[in-house]
Amino acid sequence: MKKYIFTALVILSALILYFNLRDGEKNPDYRTVEPEIADIEVTVSAAGEVRPRNRLEIKPPVSGRLEEVLVSEGDAIGKGEVIAWMSSAERAALLDTARSRGEEELERWEEIYRPTPIIAPLSGFIIRRDIQPGQSVGSQDAVLVMADDLIVQARVDETDMGKLERGQRAAVTLDAFPQREIIGEIEHIAYESEVINNVTVYKVDIIPMEEIGILRSGMSATADIILDKKEDALTLDSFAVTRSQGSAFVTVKGPGGKPETREVKTGLRSTERIEIVSGLSEDETVIVMPPSQENNERGSRRFGLPGMN
């Protein structure tokens, strides 16, 4: 009995679609879509922010007074480079006394008692400078902050962790520059999780593949991590493909405009497109049932008929 009902519903759906095609002007909601040859990507999207890979606060070797700061924010520096000069508290007091006795006395003591250098411990660039010459600082005060590289640290839901691996590419967009896409790759996947808003996430470090001058520490970012990609694939709008009992179906415009429901084999699926591996050709037209046929679709699903919206 169920077999006869199934057959009847297939015929009924086909007839409805046929009359929709024939009387298109009376059915403005009726839609058709065309398959396209295009690249398709499967991605995992994750929010994050720009951070230094290694952030280092530079503290003076002694307490005293800054005499000269040789760098500004954004300056690239090499390991071992002198980035500031300072006087110890004793030298600062001695120079102040010598200055009161005249320029010649000051120059003599400046030659005898040399200033202390502050040296960059690694190669990178300055990301913060909050000091000026003449300020007094303690040995525990951070006079400068530097980083070796800026990366994007994304927070990936634990349900997607099994899909990730080092070296995968990612397309990153910044909230500050939404029109600019930055290509990077996964450098590190955290071994320990964090719970944010009751969601378990893992931090994933993405390093840009080229130097990007617009990056600033703390910028909000979104990373679309590319899990799989295929070029020149036959693709179709995802909503045009329906599934039933583990199979995928489309409705195509057949000879004379008669609709035909056809099983297809699908491949990669993005948020908007799906790859059609077999069962459909580029020159065919796919029919999408208008919203007015929703009730018929519900009846079809009830008896196992593949959906047609």
Contacts in CASP RR format, 6 or more apart in sequence:
PFRMAT RR
TARGET T0000
AUTHOR 0000-0000-0000
METHOD contacts of the structure
MODEL  1
MKKYIFTALVILSALILYFNLRDGEKNPDYRTVEPEIADIEVTVSAAGEV
RPRNRLEIKPPVSGRLEEVLVSEGDAIGKGEVIAWMSSAERAALLDTARS
RGEEELERWEEIYRPTPIIAPLSGFIIRRDIQPGQSVGSQDAVLVMADDL
IVQARVDETDMGKLERGQRAAVTLDAFPQREIIGEIEHIAYESEVINNVT
VYKVDIIPMEEIGILRSGMSATADIILDKKEDALTLDSFAVTRSQGSAFV
TVKGPGGKPETREVKTGLRSTERIEIVSGLSEDETVIVMPPSQENNERGS
RRFGLPGMN
2 303 0 8 1.000
5 303 0 8 1.000
6 303 0 8 1.000
6 304 0 8 1.000
6 305 0 8 1.000
9 299 0 8 1.000
9 300 0 8 1.000
9 303 0 8 1.000
9 305 0 8 1.000
10 261 0 8 1.000
10 305 0 8 1.000
12 296 0 8 1.000
13 259 0 8 1.000
13 261 0 8 1.000
13 293 0 8 1.000
13 296 0 8 1.000
13 300 0 8 1.000
13 305 0 8 1.000
13 308 0 8 1.000
14 258 0 8 1.000
14 259 0 8 1.000
14 260 0 8 1.000
14 261 0 8 1.000
16 293 0 8 1.000
16 296 0 8 1.000
17 251 0 8 1.000
17 259 0 8 1.000
17 287 0 8 1.000
17 289 0 8 1.000
17 308 0 8 1.000
18 257 0 8 1.000
18 258 0 8 1.000
18 259 0 8 1.000
20 27 0 8 1.000
20 30 0 8 1.000
20 290 0 8 1.000
20 293 0 8 1.000
21 30 0 8 1.000
21 253 0 8 1.000
21 257 0 8 1.000
21 258 0 8 1.000
21 259 0 8 1.000
21 287 0 8 1.000
24 30 0 8 1.000
27 290 0 8 1.000
27 292 0 8 1.000
29 290 0 8 1.000
29 291 0 8 1.000
29 292 0 8 1.000
30 288 0 8 1.000
30 290 0 8 1.000
31 287 0 8 1.000
31 288 0 8 1.000
31 290 0 8 1.000
32 253 0 8 1.000
32 285 0 8 1.000
32 286 0 8 1.000
32 287 0 8 1.000
32 288 0 8 1.000
33 236 0 8 1.000
33 237 0 8 1.000
33 240 0 8 1.000
33 285 0 8 1.000
33 286 0 8 1.000
33 288 0 8 1.000
34 285 0 8 1.000
34 286 0 8 1.000
35 234 0 8 1.000
35 235 0 8 1.000
35 236 0 8 1.000
35 276 0 8 1.000
35 280 0 8 1.000
35 281 0 8 1.000
35 282 0 8 1.000
35 284 0 8 1.000
35 286 0 8 1.000
36 234 0 8 1.000
36 235 0 8 1.000
36 236 0 8 1.000
36 282 0 8 1.000
37 232 0 8 1.000
37 233 0 8 1.000
37 234 0 8 1.000
37 235 0 8 1.000
37 282 0 8 1.000
38 232 0 8 1.000
38 233 0 8 1.000
38 235 0 8 1.000
38 273 0 8 1.000
39 229 0 8 1.000
39 230 0 8 1.000
39 231 0 8 1.000
39 232 0 8 1.000
39 233 0 8 1.000
40 229 0 8 1.000
40 230 0 8 1.000
40 233 0 8 1.000
40 235 0 8 1.000
40 268 0 8 1.000
40 270 0 8 1.000
40 273 0 8 1.000
40 274 0 8 1.000
40 275 0 8 1.000
41 224 0 8 1.000
41 226 0 8 1.000
41 228 0 8 1.000
41 229 0 8 1.000
41 268 0 8 1.000
41 270 0 8 1.000
42 226 0 8 1.000
42 227 0 8 1.000
42 228 0 8 1.000
42 229 0 8 1.000
42 268 0 8 1.000
42 269 0 8 1.000
42 270 0 8 1.000
43 171 0 8 1.000
43 224 0 8 1.000
43 225 0 8 1.000
43 226 0 8 1.000
43 227 0 8 1.000
43 270 0 8 1.000
43 271 0 8 1.000
44 156 0 8 1.000
44 160 0 8 1.000
44 163 0 8 1.000
44 164 0 8 1.000
44 224 0 8 1.000
44 225 0 8 1.000
44 227 0 8 1.000
45 222 0 8 1.000
45 223 0 8 1.000
45 224 0 8 1.000
45 225 0 8 1.000
46 154 0 8 1.000
46 155 0 8 1.000
46 156 0 8 1.000
46 157 0 8 1.000
46 160 0 8 1.000
46 204 0 8 1.000
46 222 0 8 1.000
46 223 0 8 1.000
46 225 0 8 1.000
47 154 0 8 1.000
47 155 0 8 1.000
47 220 0 8 1.000
47 221 0 8 1.000
47 222 0 8 1.000
47 223 0 8 1.000
48 152 0 8 1.000
48 153 0 8 1.000
48 154 0 8 1.000
48 155 0 8 1.000
48 220 0 8 1.000
48 221 0 8 1.000
48 222 0 8 1.000
48 223 0 8 1.000
49 152 0 8 1.000
49 153 0 8 1.000
49 218 0 8 1.000
49 219 0 8 1.000
49 220 0 8 1.000
49 221 0 8 1.000
50 150 0 8 1.000
50 151 0 8 1.000
50 152 0 8 1.000
50 153 0 8 1.000
50 174 0 8 1.000
50 215 0 8 1.000
50 216 0 8 1.000
50 217 0 8 1.000
50 218 0 8 1.000
50 219 0 8 1.000
50 221 0 8 1.000
51 150 0 8 1.000
51 151 0 8 1.000
51 152 0 8 1.000
51 153 0 8 1.000
51 217 0 8 1.000
51 218 0 8 1.000
52 127 0 8 1.000
52 147 0 8 1.000
52 148 0 8 1.000
52 149 0 8 1.000
52 150 0 8 1.000
52 151 0 8 1.000
52 217 0 8 1.000
53 147 0 8 1.000
53 148 0 8 1.000
53 149 0 8 1.000
53 150 0 8 1.000
53 151 0 8 1.000
53 205 0 8 1.000
53 207 0 8 1.000
54 122 0 8 1.000
54 147 0 8 1.000
54 148 0 8 1.000
54 149 0 8 1.000
55 127 0 8 1.000
55 145 0 8 1.000
55 146 0 8 1.000
55 147 0 8 1.000
55 217 0 8 1.000
56 121 0 8 1.000
56 122 0 8 1.000
56 145 0 8 1.000
56 146 0 8 1.000
56 147 0 8 1.000
57 142 0 8 1.000
57 144 0 8 1.000
57 145 0 8 1.000
58 83 0 8 1.000
58 118 0 8 1.000
58 120 0 8 1.000
58 121 0 8 1.000
58 142 0 8 1.000
58 143 0 8 1.000
58 144 0 8 1.000
58 145 0 8 1.000
58 146 0 8 1.000
59 138 0 8 1.000
59 139 0 8 1.000
59 140 0 8 1.000
59 141 0 8 1.000
59 142 0 8 1.000
59 143 0 8 1.000
60 66 0 8 1.000
60 84 0 8 1.000
60 86 0 8 1.000
60 116 0 8 1.000
60 118 0 8 1.000
60 137 0 8 1.000
60 138 0 8 1.000
60 139 0 8 1.000
60 141 0 8 1.000
60 143 0 8 1.000
61 116 0 8 1.000
61 118 0 8 1.000
61 139 0 8 1.000
62 86 0 8 1.000
62 88 0 8 1.000
62 89 0 8 1.000
62 116 0 8 1.000
62 139 0 8 1.000
63 88 0 8 1.000
63 89 0 8 1.000
63 136 0 8 1.000
63 137 0 8 1.000
63 138 0 8 1.000
63 139 0 8 1.000
64 86 0 8 1.000
64 87 0 8 1.000
64 88 0 8 1.000
64 89 0 8 1.000
64 92 0 8 1.000
64 136 0 8 1.000
64 137 0 8 1.000
64 138 0 8 1.000
65 86 0 8 1.000
65 87 0 8 1.000
65 89 0 8 1.000
65 92 0 8 1.000
65 134 0 8 1.000
65 135 0 8 1.000
65 136 0 8 1.000
65 137 0 8 1.000
66 84 0 8 1.000
66 85 0 8 1.000
66 86 0 8 1.000
66 131 0 8 1.000
66 132 0 8 1.000
66 133 0 8 1.000
66 134 0 8 1.000
66 135 0 8 1.000
66 136 0 8 1.000
66 137 0 8 1.000
66 143 0 8 1.000
67 85 0 8 1.000
67 86 0 8 1.000
67 87 0 8 1.000
67 115 0 8 1.000
67 133 0 8 1.000
67 134 0 8 1.000
68 84 0 8 1.000
68 85 0 8 1.000
68 115 0 8 1.000
68 133 0 8 1.000
69 83 0 8 1.000
69 84 0 8 1.000
69 129 0 8 1.000
69 131 0 8 1.000
69 132 0 8 1.000
69 133 0 8 1.000
69 143 0 8 1.000
69 144 0 8 1.000
70 82 0 8 1.000
70 83 0 8 1.000
70 84 0 8 1.000
70 85 0 8 1.000
71 77 0 8 1.000
71 83 0 8 1.000
71 84 0 8 1.000
71 126 0 8 1.000
71 129 0 8 1.000
71 144 0 8 1.000
72 126 0 8 1.000
72 129 0 8 1.000
73 126 0 8 1.000
73 127 0 8 1.000
73 128 0 8 1.000
73 129 0 8 1.000
74 125 0 8 1.000
74 126 0 8 1.000
74 127 0 8 1.000
75 125 0 8 1.000
75 126 0 8 1.000
76 124 0 8 1.000
76 125 0 8 1.000
77 83 0 8 1.000
77 120 0 8 1.000
77 123 0 8 1.000
77 124 0 8 1.000
77 125 0 8 1.000
77 126 0 8 1.000
77 146 0 8 1.000
78 120 0 8 1.000
78 122 0 8 1.000
78 123 0 8 1.000
78 124 0 8 1.000
79 120 0 8 1.000
79 121 0 8 1.000
79 122 0 8 1.000
79 123 0 8 1.000
80 119 0 8 1.000
80 120 0 8 1.000
80 121 0 8 1.000
81 119 0 8 1.000
81 120 0 8 1.000
82 117 0 8 1.000
82 118 0 8 1.000
82 119 0 8 1.000
82 120 0 8 1.000
83 118 0 8 1.000
83 119 0 8 1.000
83 120 0 8 1.000
83 126 0 8 1.000
83 144 0 8 1.000
84 117 0 8 1.000
84 118 0 8 1.000
84 143 0 8 1.000
84 144 0 8 1.000
85 115 0 8 1.000
85 116 0 8 1.000
85 117 0 8 1.000
85 118 0 8 1.000
86 115 0 8 1.000
86 116 0 8 1.000
86 118 0 8 1.000
86 137 0 8 1.000
87 95 0 8 1.000
87 115 0 8 1.000
87 116 0 8 1.000
88 116 0 8 1.000
91 113 0 8 1.000
91 115 0 8 1.000
91 116 0 8 1.000
92 136 0 8 1.000
94 109 0 8 1.000
94 113 0 8 1.000
95 106 0 8 1.000
95 109 0 8 1.000
95 110 0 8 1.000
95 113 0 8 1.000
98 105 0 8 1.000
98 106 0 8 1.000
98 108 0 8 1.000
98 109 0 8 1.000
98 110 0 8 1.000
99 105 0 8 1.000
99 106 0 8 1.000
118 143 0 8 1.000
118 144 0 8 1.000
120 146 0 8 1.000
122 146 0 8 1.000
122 148 0 8 1.000
123 148 0 8 1.000
124 146 0 8 1.000
124 147 0 8 1.000
124 148 0 8 1.000
124 149 0 8 1.000
125 146 0 8 1.000
125 147 0 8 1.000
126 144 0 8 1.000
126 145 0 8 1.000
126 146 0 8 1.000
127 145 0 8 1.000
127 146 0 8 1.000
127 147 0 8 1.000
127 217 0 8 1.000
128 144 0 8 1.000
128 145 0 8 1.000
129 144 0 8 1.000
129 145 0 8 1.000
130 143 0 8 1.000
131 137 0 8 1.000
131 143 0 8 1.000
131 144 0 8 1.000
137 143 0 8 1.000
147 217 0 8 1.000
149 207 0 8 1.000
150 208 0 8 1.000
150 212 0 8 1.000
150 215 0 8 1.000
150 216 0 8 1.000
150 217 0 8 1.000
151 187 0 8 1.000
151 205 0 8 1.000
151 206 0 8 1.000
151 207 0 8 1.000
151 208 0 8 1.000
152 170 0 8 1.000
152 172 0 8 1.000
152 182 0 8 1.000
152 184 0 8 1.000
152 205 0 8 1.000
152 206 0 8 1.000
152 207 0 8 1.000
152 208 0 8 1.000
152 221 0 8 1.000
152 223 0 8 1.000
153 203 0 8 1.000
153 204 0 8 1.000
153 205 0 8 1.000
153 206 0 8 1.000
154 170 0 8 1.000
154 203 0 8 1.000
154 204 0 8 1.000
154 206 0 8 1.000
154 221 0 8 1.000
154 223 0 8 1.000
154 225 0 8 1.000
155 194 0 8 1.000
155 196 0 8 1.000
155 201 0 8 1.000
155 202 0 8 1.000
155 203 0 8 1.000
155 204 0 8 1.000
156 164 0 8 1.000
156 201 0 8 1.000
156 202 0 8 1.000
156 203 0 8 1.000
156 204 0 8 1.000
156 225 0 8 1.000
157 199 0 8 1.000
157 200 0 8 1.000
157 201 0 8 1.000
158 193 0 8 1.000
158 200 0 8 1.000
158 201 0 8 1.000
158 202 0 8 1.000
161 189 0 8 1.000
161 202 0 8 1.000
163 227 0 8 1.000
164 186 0 8 1.000
164 189 0 8 1.000
164 204 0 8 1.000
164 225 0 8 1.000
164 227 0 8 1.000
165 186 0 8 1.000
165 189 0 8 1.000
166 186 0 8 1.000
166 187 0 8 1.000
166 188 0 8 1.000
166 189 0 8 1.000
167 185 0 8 1.000
167 186 0 8 1.000
167 187 0 8 1.000
168 185 0 8 1.000
168 186 0 8 1.000
168 225 0 8 1.000
168 226 0 8 1.000
168 227 0 8 1.000
169 183 0 8 1.000
169 184 0 8 1.000
169 185 0 8 1.000
169 225 0 8 1.000
169 226 0 8 1.000
170 183 0 8 1.000
170 184 0 8 1.000
170 185 0 8 1.000
170 186 0 8 1.000
170 206 0 8 1.000
170 223 0 8 1.000
170 224 0 8 1.000
170 225 0 8 1.000
170 226 0 8 1.000
171 181 0 8 1.000
171 182 0 8 1.000
171 183 0 8 1.000
171 184 0 8 1.000
171 223 0 8 1.000
171 224 0 8 1.000
171 226 0 8 1.000
172 181 0 8 1.000
172 182 0 8 1.000
172 183 0 8 1.000
172 184 0 8 1.000
172 206 0 8 1.000
172 208 0 8 1.000
172 221 0 8 1.000
172 222 0 8 1.000
172 223 0 8 1.000
172 224 0 8 1.000
173 180 0 8 1.000
173 181 0 8 1.000
173 182 0 8 1.000
173 221 0 8 1.000
173 222 0 8 1.000
174 180 0 8 1.000
174 182 0 8 1.000
174 214 0 8 1.000
174 215 0 8 1.000
174 219 0 8 1.000
174 220 0 8 1.000
174 221 0 8 1.000
175 219 0 8 1.000
175 220 0 8 1.000
175 221 0 8 1.000
175 222 0 8 1.000
176 214 0 8 1.000
176 216 0 8 1.000
176 219 0 8 1.000
176 220 0 8 1.000
177 214 0 8 1.000
180 214 0 8 1.000
182 208 0 8 1.000
182 212 0 8 1.000
183 208 0 8 1.000
183 209 0 8 1.000
183 210 0 8 1.000
184 206 0 8 1.000
184 207 0 8 1.000
184 208 0 8 1.000
184 209 0 8 1.000
185 206 0 8 1.000
185 207 0 8 1.000
185 209 0 8 1.000
186 204 0 8 1.000
186 205 0 8 1.000
186 206 0 8 1.000
186 225 0 8 1.000
187 205 0 8 1.000
187 206 0 8 1.000
187 207 0 8 1.000
188 204 0 8 1.000
188 205 0 8 1.000
189 202 0 8 1.000
189 204 0 8 1.000
189 205 0 8 1.000
190 202 0 8 1.000
190 203 0 8 1.000
190 204 0 8 1.000
192 202 0 8 1.000
193 200 0 8 1.000
193 201 0 8 1.000
193 202 0 8 1.000
194 200 0 8 1.000
194 201 0 8 1.000
194 202 0 8 1.000
194 203 0 8 1.000
195 201 0 8 1.000
204 223 0 8 1.000
204 225 0 8 1.000
206 223 0 8 1.000
206 225 0 8 1.000
208 215 0 8 1.000
228 268 0 8 1.000
229 268 0 8 1.000
230 268 0 8 1.000
230 275 0 8 1.000
233 268 0 8 1.000
233 275 0 8 1.000
234 275 0 8 1.000
234 276 0 8 1.000
234 277 0 8 1.000
234 280 0 8 1.000
234 281 0 8 1.000
234 282 0 8 1.000
235 273 0 8 1.000
235 274 0 8 1.000
235 275 0 8 1.000
235 276 0 8 1.000
236 250 0 8 1.000
236 273 0 8 1.000
236 274 0 8 1.000
236 276 0 8 1.000
236 280 0 8 1.000
236 286 0 8 1.000
237 272 0 8 1.000
237 273 0 8 1.000
237 274 0 8 1.000
238 269 0 8 1.000
238 270 0 8 1.000
238 271 0 8 1.000
238 272 0 8 1.000
238 273 0 8 1.000
238 274 0 8 1.000
239 288 0 8 1.000
239 309 0 8 1.000
240 250 0 8 1.000
240 286 0 8 1.000
240 288 0 8 1.000
241 248 0 8 1.000
241 249 0 8 1.000
241 250 0 8 1.000
241 264 0 8 1.000
241 266 0 8 1.000
241 274 0 8 1.000
241 276 0 8 1.000
242 248 0 8 1.000
242 249 0 8 1.000
242 250 0 8 1.000
242 306 0 8 1.000
242 307 0 8 1.000
242 308 0 8 1.000
242 309 0 8 1.000
243 249 0 8 1.000
243 306 0 8 1.000
244 301 0 8 1.000
244 304 0 8 1.000
244 305 0 8 1.000
244 306 0 8 1.000
244 307 0 8 1.000
245 304 0 8 1.000
247 263 0 8 1.000
247 306 0 8 1.000
248 263 0 8 1.000
248 264 0 8 1.000
248 265 0 8 1.000
248 266 0 8 1.000
249 261 0 8 1.000
249 262 0 8 1.000
249 263 0 8 1.000
249 264 0 8 1.000
249 306 0 8 1.000
249 307 0 8 1.000
249 308 0 8 1.000
250 261 0 8 1.000
250 262 0 8 1.000
250 264 0 8 1.000
250 276 0 8 1.000
250 280 0 8 1.000
250 286 0 8 1.000
251 259 0 8 1.000
251 260 0 8 1.000
251 261 0 8 1.000
251 262 0 8 1.000
251 286 0 8 1.000
251 287 0 8 1.000
251 288 0 8 1.000
251 289 0 8 1.000
251 308 0 8 1.000
252 259 0 8 1.000
252 260 0 8 1.000
252 262 0 8 1.000
252 280 0 8 1.000
252 284 0 8 1.000
252 285 0 8 1.000
252 286 0 8 1.000
252 287 0 8 1.000
253 259 0 8 1.000
253 260 0 8 1.000
253 284 0 8 1.000
253 285 0 8 1.000
253 286 0 8 1.000
253 287 0 8 1.000
254 260 0 8 1.000
259 287 0 8 1.000
261 306 0 8 1.000
261 308 0 8 1.000
262 279 0 8 1.000
262 280 0 8 1.000
263 279 0 8 1.000
263 306 0 8 1.000
264 276 0 8 1.000
264 277 0 8 1.000
264 278 0 8 1.000
264 279 0 8 1.000
264 280 0 8 1.000
265 276 0 8 1.000
265 277 0 8 1.000
265 278 0 8 1.000
265 279 0 8 1.000
266 274 0 8 1.000
266 275 0 8 1.000
266 276 0 8 1.000
266 277 0 8 1.000
267 274 0 8 1.000
267 275 0 8 1.000
267 276 0 8 1.000
267 277 0 8 1.000
268 274 0 8 1.000
268 275 0 8 1.000
269 275 0 8 1.000
280 286 0 8 1.000
287 308 0 8 1.000
288 309 0 8 1.000
289 296 0 8 1.000
289 297 0 8 1.000
289 307 0 8 1.000
289 308 0 8 1.000
289 309 0 8 1.000
291 309 0 8 1.000
293 308 0 8 1.000
293 309 0 8 1.000
294 309 0 8 1.000
297 307 0 8 1.000
297 308 0 8 1.000
297 309 0 8 1.000
299 305 0 8 1.000
300 306 0 8 1.000
300 307 0 8 1.000
300 308 0 8 1.000
301 307 0 8 1.000
END
